[in-house]
Amino acid sequence: MSAMLKRVLMIGAILSLSTSAAMAQMRPAVGACKPDIARFCSQVPPGEGRIKACMKAHLPELSEPCKEALFQAWLKQ
């Protein structure tokens, strides 16, 4: 399995988390991913995990800073 695929799978796992503790640790990732959220998910209404689902759908297209922030948030859990 390639390193990129492993990273994408790890980020997918991060995006699938929904506990409040995990979400608190992901706040820096949300900041780093703000441009990606605006680019890919600006038309998605927030709530009920819709933004998270949109980001997960665009995982391979996310910017490197966003992917790195999500990966770092995952490591801190």
DSSP file (Angstrom, degrees, kcal/mol; ACC not computed):
  #  RESIDUE AA STRUCTURE BP1 BP2  ACC     N-H-->O    O-->H-N    N-H-->O    O-->H-N    TCO  KAPPA ALPHA  PHI   PSI    X-CA   Y-CA   Z-CA
    1    1 A M              0   0    0      0, 0.0     5,-0.0     0, 0.0     2,-0.0   0.000 360.0 360.0 360.0 133.0    0.0    0.0    0.0
    2    2 A S     >  -     0   0    0      1,-0.1     4,-2.2     4,-0.0     5,-0.2  -0.280 360.0-118.2 -71.3 157.4    1.4    3.4   -1.0
    3    3 A A  H  > S+     0   0    0      1,-0.2     4,-2.3     2,-0.2     5,-0.2   0.875 115.1  53.4 -61.8 -38.5    2.2    6.0    1.6
    4    4 A M  H  > S+     0   0    0      2,-0.2     4,-2.6     1,-0.2    -1,-0.2   0.914 108.4  49.1 -64.7 -42.2   -0.3    8.4    0.1
    5    5 A L  H  > S+     0   0    0      2,-0.2     4,-2.5     1,-0.2    -2,-0.2   0.908 110.6  50.8 -64.3 -41.3   -3.1    5.8    0.3
    6    6 A K  H  X S+     0   0    0     -4,-2.2     4,-2.4     2,-0.2    -1,-0.2   0.920 111.4  48.4 -60.2 -43.6   -2.2    5.1    3.9
    7    7 A R  H  X S+     0   0    0     -4,-2.3     4,-2.6     2,-0.2    -2,-0.2   0.918 111.0  50.0 -64.3 -43.3   -2.3    8.8    4.7
    8    8 A V  H  X S+     0   0    0     -4,-2.6     4,-2.4     1,-0.2    -1,-0.2   0.909 111.3  49.3 -61.8 -42.2   -5.7    9.2    2.9
    9    9 A L  H  X S+     0   0    0     -4,-2.5     4,-2.0     2,-0.2    -1,-0.2   0.898 111.1  49.5 -64.9 -39.8   -7.1    6.2    4.8
   10   10 A M  H  X S+     0   0    0     -4,-2.4     4,-2.1     2,-0.2    -2,-0.2   0.918 111.3  48.6 -64.8 -42.6   -5.9    7.7    8.1
   11   11 A I  H  X S+     0   0    0     -4,-2.6     4,-2.6     1,-0.2    -2,-0.2   0.889 108.4  54.9 -65.4 -37.6   -7.4   11.1    7.3
   12   12 A G  H  X S+     0   0    0     -4,-2.4     4,-1.1     1,-0.2    -1,-0.2   0.904 107.2  50.3 -59.4 -41.0  -10.6    9.3    6.4
   13   13 A A  H  < S+     0   0    0     -4,-2.0     4,-0.5     1,-0.2     3,-0.3   0.894 109.4  51.7 -64.1 -39.1  -10.6    7.7    9.8
   14   14 A I  H >< S+     0   0    0     -4,-2.1     3,-1.4     1,-0.2    -2,-0.2   0.929 108.0  51.0 -62.2 -45.2  -10.1   11.1   11.4
   15   15 A L  H 3< S+     0   0    0     -4,-2.6    -1,-0.2     1,-0.3    -2,-0.2   0.736 104.0  59.7 -66.5 -20.9  -13.0   12.6    9.5
   16   16 A S  T 3< S+     0   0    0     -4,-1.1    -1,-0.3    -3,-0.3    -2,-0.2   0.588  82.0 104.2 -84.6  -8.8  -15.2    9.7   10.7
   17   17 A L    <   +     0   0    0     -3,-1.4    -3,-0.0    -4,-0.5    -4,-0.0  -0.429  39.2 171.6 -71.2 145.7  -14.7   10.6   14.4
   18   18 A S        +     0   0    0     -2,-0.1    -1,-0.1     5,-0.0     2,-0.1   0.385  31.2 119.0-138.4   5.3  -17.6   12.3   16.1
   19   19 A T     >  -     0   0    0      1,-0.1     4,-2.3     4,-0.0     5,-0.2  -0.413  68.0-122.7 -73.4 153.1  -16.9   12.4   19.8
   20   20 A S  H  > S+     0   0    0      1,-0.2     4,-2.3     2,-0.2     5,-0.2   0.862 111.5  54.3 -65.7 -35.4  -16.6   15.9   21.4
   21   21 A A  H  > S+     0   0    0      2,-0.2     4,-1.8     1,-0.2    -1,-0.2   0.928 110.4  46.6 -63.0 -44.2  -13.1   15.2   22.7
   22   22 A A  H  > S+     0   0    0      1,-0.2     4,-1.0     2,-0.2    -2,-0.2   0.908 111.8  50.8 -64.1 -41.0  -11.9   14.3   19.2
   23   23 A M  H  < S+     0   0    0     -4,-2.3     4,-0.3     1,-0.2     3,-0.3   0.876 106.9  54.4 -66.2 -36.4  -13.6   17.3   17.7
   24   24 A A  H >< S+     0   0    0     -4,-2.3     3,-1.0     1,-0.2    -1,-0.2   0.892 108.6  49.1 -62.9 -38.8  -11.9   19.6   20.3
   25   25 A Q  H 3< S+     0   0    0     -4,-1.8     4,-0.3     1,-0.2    -1,-0.2   0.714 106.0  58.8 -72.2 -19.8   -8.6   18.2   19.3
   26   26 A M  T 3X S+     0   0    0     -4,-1.0     4,-2.1    -3,-0.3     3,-0.4   0.458  73.2 100.7 -89.8  -0.5   -9.4   18.8   15.6
   27   27 A R  H <> S+     0   0    0     -3,-1.0     4,-1.7    -4,-0.3    -1,-0.2   0.900  82.2  50.0 -54.0 -44.9  -10.0   22.6   16.0
   28   28 A P  H  > S+     0   0    0      0, 0.0     4,-2.1     0, 0.0    -1,-0.3   0.881 109.0  53.8 -60.8 -34.1   -6.6   23.4   14.5
   29   29 A A  H  > S+     0   0    0     -3,-0.4     4,-2.0    -4,-0.3    -2,-0.2   0.880 103.4  55.8 -65.7 -37.2   -7.3   21.1   11.6
   30   30 A V  H  X S+     0   0    0     -4,-2.1     4,-0.6     1,-0.2    -1,-0.2   0.911 107.9  49.1 -62.1 -40.9  -10.6   23.0   11.0
   31   31 A G  H >< S+     0   0    0     -4,-1.7     3,-0.9     1,-0.2    -2,-0.2   0.923 112.9  46.3 -62.4 -44.8   -8.6   26.2   10.7
   32   32 A A  H 3< S+     0   0    0     -4,-2.1     4,-0.2     1,-0.2    -1,-0.2   0.789 115.6  47.5 -68.0 -26.9   -6.1   24.6    8.3
   33   33 A C  H 3X S+     0   0    0     -4,-2.0     4,-2.9     1,-0.2     3,-0.3   0.448  80.0 102.4 -94.4  -0.9   -8.9   23.1    6.3
   34   34 A K  H <X S+     0   0    0     -3,-0.9     4,-2.5    -4,-0.6     5,-0.2   0.889  82.3  48.3 -53.0 -45.6  -11.0   26.3    6.0
   35   35 A P  H  > S+     0   0    0      0, 0.0     4,-2.3     0, 0.0    -1,-0.2   0.887 113.2  48.9 -63.1 -35.4  -10.0   27.0    2.4
   36   36 A D  H  > S+     0   0    0     -3,-0.3     4,-3.0    -4,-0.2     5,-0.5   0.899 110.2  50.5 -68.7 -40.2  -10.7   23.4    1.5
   37   37 A I  H  X S+     0   0    0     -4,-2.9     4,-2.3     1,-0.2    -1,-0.2   0.931 113.2  46.5 -61.7 -44.5  -14.1   23.6    3.2
   38   38 A A  H  X S+     0   0    0     -4,-2.5     4,-0.7    -5,-0.2    -2,-0.2   0.897 116.1  45.9 -63.9 -39.9  -14.9   26.8    1.3
   39   39 A R  H  < S+     0   0    0     -4,-2.3    -2,-0.2    -5,-0.2    -1,-0.2   0.931 128.6  20.0 -70.2 -46.8  -13.7   25.3   -2.0
   40   40 A F  H  < S+     0   0    0     -4,-3.0    -3,-0.2    -5,-0.1    -2,-0.2   0.730 133.6  29.9 -98.8 -24.3  -15.4   21.9   -1.9
   41   41 A C  H >< S+     0   0    0     -4,-2.3     3,-1.8    -5,-0.5    -3,-0.2   0.168  72.6 116.5-128.3  19.3  -18.2   22.3    0.6
   42   42 A S  T 3< S+     0   0    0     -4,-0.7    -1,-0.1     1,-0.3    -4,-0.1   0.772  82.7  50.0 -64.1 -24.8  -19.4   25.9    0.5
   43   43 A Q  T 3  S+     0   0    0     -3,-0.1    -1,-0.3    -5,-0.1    -2,-0.1   0.427  89.1 100.3 -92.5   1.6  -22.9   24.9   -0.8
   44   44 A V  S <  S-     0   0    0     -3,-1.8     7,-0.1     7,-0.0    -3,-0.1  -0.766  75.5-127.5 -90.8 124.7  -23.3   22.2    1.9
   45   45 A P        -     0   0    0      0, 0.0     5,-0.2     0, 0.0     6,-0.1  -0.517  30.6-115.2 -70.0 135.4  -25.5   23.2    4.8
   46   46 A P        +     0   0    0      0, 0.0     2,-0.1     0, 0.0     0, 0.0  -0.256  69.7  61.7 -68.7 157.9  -23.8   22.7    8.2
   47   47 A G  S >  S+     0   0    0      0, 0.0     3,-1.8     0, 0.0     4,-0.1  -0.084  75.1  50.1 108.8 153.7  -25.1   20.2   10.7
   48   48 A E  T 3  S-     0   0    0      1,-0.3     0, 0.0     2,-0.1     0, 0.0   0.743 124.5 -66.4  56.6  28.1  -25.7   16.5   11.0
   49   49 A G  T 3> S+     0   0    0      1,-0.1     4,-2.3     3,-0.0    -1,-0.3   0.622  98.1 132.1  76.7  13.0  -22.2   15.7    9.7
   50   50 A R  H <> S+     0   0    0     -3,-1.8     4,-2.2     2,-0.2     5,-0.1   0.897  72.5  46.8 -68.3 -39.6  -22.8   17.0    6.2
   51   51 A I  H  > S+     0   0    0      2,-0.2     4,-2.8     1,-0.2     5,-0.2   0.932 113.1  50.1 -65.9 -44.5  -19.6   19.1    6.1
   52   52 A K  H  > S+     0   0    0      1,-0.2     4,-2.4     2,-0.2    -2,-0.2   0.907 111.2  49.0 -59.6 -42.5  -17.5   16.2    7.4
   53   53 A A  H  X S+     0   0    0     -4,-2.3     4,-2.0     2,-0.2    -1,-0.2   0.890 110.7  50.6 -64.5 -39.5  -19.1   13.9    4.8
   54   54 A C  H  X S+     0   0    0     -4,-2.2     4,-1.2     2,-0.2    -2,-0.2   0.930 111.2  47.6 -64.1 -45.5  -18.3   16.4    2.0
   55   55 A M  H  < S+     0   0    0     -4,-2.8     3,-0.4     1,-0.2    -2,-0.2   0.898 110.6  52.2 -62.6 -40.0  -14.7   16.7    3.2
   56   56 A K  H >< S+     0   0    0     -4,-2.4     3,-1.2     1,-0.2    -1,-0.2   0.888 106.4  53.8 -63.2 -38.3  -14.4   12.9    3.3
   57   57 A A  H 3< S+     0   0    0     -4,-2.0    -1,-0.2     1,-0.3    -2,-0.2   0.786 114.8  41.1 -65.9 -26.6  -15.8   12.7   -0.3
   58   58 A H  T >X S+     0   0    0     -4,-1.2     3,-1.7    -3,-0.4     4,-0.8   0.166  78.2 124.8-105.6  16.7  -13.1   15.1   -1.4
   59   59 A L  G X4 S+     0   0    0     -3,-1.2     3,-1.2     1,-0.3    -1,-0.2   0.849  71.5  50.5 -48.6 -48.1  -10.3   13.6    0.7
   60   60 A P  G 34 S+     0   0    0      0, 0.0    -1,-0.3     0, 0.0    -2,-0.1   0.765 111.8  50.7 -64.6 -21.1   -7.8   13.0   -2.2
   61   61 A E  G <4 S+     0   0    0     -3,-1.7    -2,-0.2    -4,-0.0    -3,-0.0   0.528  82.8 117.1 -93.3  -7.4   -8.3   16.6   -3.3
   62   62 A L  S << S-     0   0    0     -3,-1.2   -29,-0.0    -4,-0.8    -3,-0.0  -0.230  73.0-100.4 -64.3 151.6   -7.6   18.3    0.0
   63   63 A S     >  -     0   0    0      1,-0.1     4,-2.6   -30,-0.1     5,-0.2  -0.279  28.4-114.1 -67.8 156.3   -4.6   20.6    0.3
   64   64 A E  H  > S+     0   0    0      1,-0.2     4,-2.9     2,-0.2     5,-0.2   0.896 116.0  54.5 -60.5 -41.7   -1.5   19.3    2.0
   65   65 A P  H  > S+     0   0    0      0, 0.0     4,-2.4     0, 0.0    -1,-0.2   0.903 110.7  46.9 -60.4 -37.8   -1.8   21.7    4.9
   66   66 A C  H  > S+     0   0    0    -34,-0.2     4,-2.6     2,-0.2     5,-0.2   0.947 113.2  47.4 -66.3 -48.7   -5.3   20.4    5.6
   67   67 A K  H  X S+     0   0    0     -4,-2.6     4,-2.4     1,-0.2    -1,-0.2   0.915 113.5  48.9 -58.5 -43.5   -4.2   16.7    5.3
   68   68 A E  H  X S+     0   0    0     -4,-2.9     4,-2.7     2,-0.2    -1,-0.2   0.915 111.0  49.4 -64.5 -43.1   -1.3   17.4    7.6
   69   69 A A  H  X S+     0   0    0     -4,-2.4     4,-2.3    -5,-0.2   -40,-0.2   0.906 112.2  48.1 -63.5 -41.5   -3.4   19.1   10.2
   70   70 A L  H  X S+     0   0    0     -4,-2.6     4,-2.1     2,-0.2    -1,-0.2   0.908 112.2  49.6 -64.0 -41.2   -5.9   16.3   10.2
   71   71 A F  H  X S+     0   0    0     -4,-2.4     4,-2.1    -5,-0.2    -2,-0.2   0.914 111.2  48.6 -63.7 -43.7   -3.1   13.8   10.5
   72   72 A Q  H  X S+     0   0    0     -4,-2.7     4,-1.4     2,-0.2    -2,-0.2   0.885 110.0  52.0 -64.7 -38.7   -1.6   15.7   13.4
   73   73 A A  H  < S+     0   0    0     -4,-2.3     4,-0.4     1,-0.2    -1,-0.2   0.897 108.8  51.3 -63.1 -39.7   -5.0   15.9   15.1
   74   74 A W  H >< S+     0   0    0     -4,-2.1     3,-1.3     1,-0.2    -2,-0.2   0.907 106.8  53.8 -63.8 -41.9   -5.4   12.1   14.7
   75   75 A L  H 3< S+     0   0    0     -4,-2.1    -1,-0.2     1,-0.3    -2,-0.2   0.808 103.3  57.7 -63.0 -30.0   -1.9   11.5   16.3
   76   76 A K  T 3<        0   0    0     -4,-1.4    -1,-0.3     1,-0.2    -2,-0.2   0.560 360.0 360.0 -79.0  -7.8   -2.9   13.6   19.4
   77   77 A Q    <         0   0    0     -3,-1.3    -1,-0.2    -4,-0.4    -2,-0.1   0.490 360.0 360.0 -77.5 360.0   -5.9   11.4   20.1
